[in-house]
Each structure stands twice: as structure tokens, then as C-alpha cells.
Amino acid sequence: MLVYCGVSGCGDGQAETGAASSSSDEPSAVALAGRVQKGPFVIGSSVSVSALDDAMLPTGDVFSTQVTSDLGEFDVTVPDVAFVSIEGAGFFFDEVTGELSSAPLTLRALAATDGDSVDATLNVLTHGIYNRALELAQGGAALDEATAQAQAELVHELAIGVPGLAIDDAATSLNMLADDTLENAYLIAVSAVLAESARDNDGLAVGVLQERLNTISLDLADDGELDATTEQALAAAEGRLDADAVMQALSARKQELGLAPGVPNIHVVLDQDHDGVANAVDNCPRKLNADQADLDGDGLGDACDACDGAGDDDGDGVQNPCDNCPEKPNPMQVDIDEDGLGDDCDYCSTTPGLGAEPVTHCCHPWNAPCITPPYEIPDYCQFLGGRFDCGPYFGFGGSYGDACSSSCHLGAPCVDPILIPGCQDDYGCCTRFCTVPENNDDCAGECCIPFFPPDEVQAGFEKLGIRVNIDDGPCAGGELPGIECIYL
């Protein structure tokens, strides 16, 4: 289906382009075809093509179509204009999780429409250079020169893969489902690292990914440089990415869609230990060893050989003395809080120094040692599963007395409306933690009552209280501790 929207409104394309005129009056047309790939977008995803004039400014003409297969493919015929801006929006196959996305994503690209046909791929690279290339082109540069400069700047600033990597082919020509070339491998690698940087405990956070993509595109636009925090987040994501799982997932998706298996080898691009040597030729790809020393000449770098022959009790490929969780298989050796204890063995995986043994609490709401995990959604101390633990906080939620239909600020409890005077929400309202006063016997109405019973309180939590109404409801009289009367 093609829908044309011009300055005078939307029609069926044919009427707006002068079908009633003689054939000699019909404007020339361009066949625009391509694909939208994060992984591949699913069938039915929307594609909009906006016409741009010689100055790279919108003419007001917009042509809409849809992705016609789960390979992300689309095609549309547009009038012969100078340039087009293409936008694809929809769900997609995520090569990191091996599943379809839980939310839609938007990608953009610029293209020149010289000739009778144009082929263009929308991907994370075209989205990243979009605003920079537009800025340069509107400043007088030819579009091919503008996109080439923006692409070189983006590759340099992302710093994904071995240093000095040059990607000469235009981003719009790359295809993660096509030939095993360095350029296509780079596209998959960057796409996967960006997705890895936006993962949380439940999988890919598409909103976080969209924010990161948009931030990169806008940040690059003015000076061709990215903020250092973005580069740091991507470096961390590259280091923890399971590259083999990415290639296996994408290859399986190709087979599912009727294509031959196999995808470009992203190990020729990635440098996951950041030692300047690509994984594919690194004799110790997960440990920094720029000198590639291999004293015994067995092909395994000395940096990885220190534990050779020591045994691998859990069978995860990491020798016992070098395994941060030697009793549970964890080949990726993920250690979010970097305390030397792998997350699979860490009872408090985002609290450095805690978790080697089962503990009652991993944090304290007044002095939470929670870290910001690699996916950059800050963790805050919350009462989860019967204990205080670090959990993601997405920057929204109600304050004290507000309705808590979604969440409460910084993980504060949501309680029965009768416990918060003036609460107008049937579901409940947000309360807050407080410090139990020395003399609390005469308190009435809203009071700060102890959160834990005195015979069960852990050291450091003796003064932790919760503010509730003790005149009525389950906490009436203030005799029960908060943990026994606010969670019903």
C-alpha cells in the first residue's frame, strides 16, 4: 500500500501525481527499495519517505508504505525529487536476546534519488549519522560527502571494534543478512553492542535503546563528537557481549525466514578486551594482552594460560582459579558490581563486597551502596522479596501521598489508602521511610513506626521506620511493625 501526503492533503498517490494528465505531463518517478534493520523489522512495520529539495529542506510531500516481509524489506515509488528522508518504525528481531522486541523502534536515513532506482538500508549507523549528515549537507556539502564524513566520525567516536577501523561502504548499503564482509560484520557488531548497552534484567529495554540512538545522533550533529559517558557505556557493553550467541541467534532467524544460515563473523571487528587486537586473531580475546605473548607456543596467550591444567569443575570453559563462580557454569564471567564474585554466585550482584554468603539485606534505604549497572538505569535500595535489595529505578513515580498506580519515588512502598491521610486513590498511595524518634509513645495520626520487629531487626536497621496513619487501618495503635501491617 502506498499513501501520498502532499501540502494539499493525502490521497492514493495516483490522483496526486497527475494520473488524469497525458503521459507526457507525468513527472518521472524513482523506485525506492530497501530494508529496515536493527535486527530485521517485522512485516507491517511502517515506512515514511519525505521528499527533500536541493537545499535538503522538506517539500511537504510524504509517501507512506509498509515493510512487506520479516526480512525488513520495503519498496515504494516516489516522484523524482533531489533527496529523501526515510523513517522506519516497528517491532524487530533482537539479535542479542534472540527474540522479537517488546516495543517498536524508529530508525532514519538520508538518500539521494539520482537514477531510476535507489536501494537504501535503514540501520543504527544511518540513524546515528542522520543529523550530522543533514547539518553538513544543509551547510553546503554534497550529500555523499556529508554522509561519508559523518560516518567516519561516528565510527571513530563509537570506538567499537579494533582501533583505526575504516568502514568505506556507505551505511545505507550495508546488510546484516547478506555477505560476510567486514562492513556487514561491523553493522551487526555495532547493532549488538548498542542493544547490549540497553539491556536490563528482563531483556532489551527498547525505550533505553531508542534514547541512546537518538542521543548519539543529536550529540554527533554539531561537532562530530560524542560525550565520553556514551563511549564508556559502549565499551563496557562490547566487553560483556556474547558475540557467539548473537551470531547464532541471527543465523537461526535467517533459517526461520527461509534463508541460508550463517552471518558475517563479528569477531573480526570486536576487540572485547580492548587490547587493540580483534577477537578473531587474539590469542586471549577476553583478557588484555596487547603483546600477544605465548611463551609455550600453544596458541593460547600467556594471559590466559595461568590457569591451564588447573581443572574446570563447573565445565564453563574457565579454569577454577580464574573462575569468579567456580561452582556454577558462567562462561561470560559477568560481575556487574566488579567485586570479583560472579553474578551467578553473588547474592547481592549490584552491591560491591556483599553476596558471597546469603545475607538478610543487600542495602539500606538511607545509605544504599547500589551501583549503576552497565545498562545505565540507576539502581536504588528497595524492599524486594522480603529483603532490601538494589533494583532499577526508571526516574518516575509518586512522592509521599501521591497515587502509586505505577510506582513510588526511589522505591518507596505503596500502601493501602487508609494508611495515608488524604489519599484519593483506591489502589493506594506512596509512603516513605523515616527515622524512628527516641520517644514515639505519644504519637497519633501520621507516625513513624519501626519497620522491623525489635526481635528480628538486623544491625543498622534499628531506627528504620515507615510513615503511616496509626489511628485507623491495619497499623492502628502503632503496635505492629511496618513490615507486618503495610504489606497486605
Secondary structure as UniProt FT lines:
FT   STRAND          3..6
FT   TURN            7..8
FT   STRAND          9..11
FT   TURN            14..20
FT   HELIX           23..25
FT   STRAND          29..37
FT   TURN            38..39
FT   STRAND          40..41
FT   TURN            43..44
FT   STRAND          46..52
FT   TURN            54..55
FT   STRAND          58..66
FT   TURN            70..71
FT   STRAND          73..79
FT   STRAND          83..90
FT   STRAND          92..94
FT   TURN            95..98
FT   STRAND          99..100
FT   STRAND          105..112
FT   STRAND          117..122
FT   HELIX           124..138
FT   TURN            139..140
FT   HELIX           143..158
FT   TURN            163..164
FT   HELIX           171..173
FT   TURN            176..177
FT   HELIX           182..197
FT   STRAND          199..200
FT   TURN            201..202
FT   STRAND          203..204
FT   HELIX           206..223
FT   HELIX           228..240
FT   HELIX           243..256
FT   TURN            257..258
FT   HELIX           266..268
FT   TURN            272..273
FT   HELIX           279..281
FT   TURN            285..286
FT   TURN            290..291
FT   TURN            295..296
FT   HELIX           302..305
FT   TURN            306..309
FT   TURN            313..314
FT   HELIX           320..322
FT   TURN            326..327
FT   TURN            331..332
FT   TURN            336..337
FT   HELIX           343..345
FT   TURN            347..350
FT   TURN            352..353
FT   TURN            374..375
FT   STRAND          379..384
FT   TURN            385..386
FT   STRAND          387..392
FT   TURN            400..401
FT   HELIX           409..411
FT   STRAND          414..415
FT   HELIX           417..419
FT   TURN            421..422
FT   STRAND          429..430
FT   STRAND          433..435
FT   TURN            441..442
FT   STRAND          446..450
FT   TURN            454..456
FT   TURN            459..460
FT   TURN            462..463
FT   STRAND          464..469
FT   TURN            474..475
FT   HELIX           476..478
FT   HELIX           482..485
//
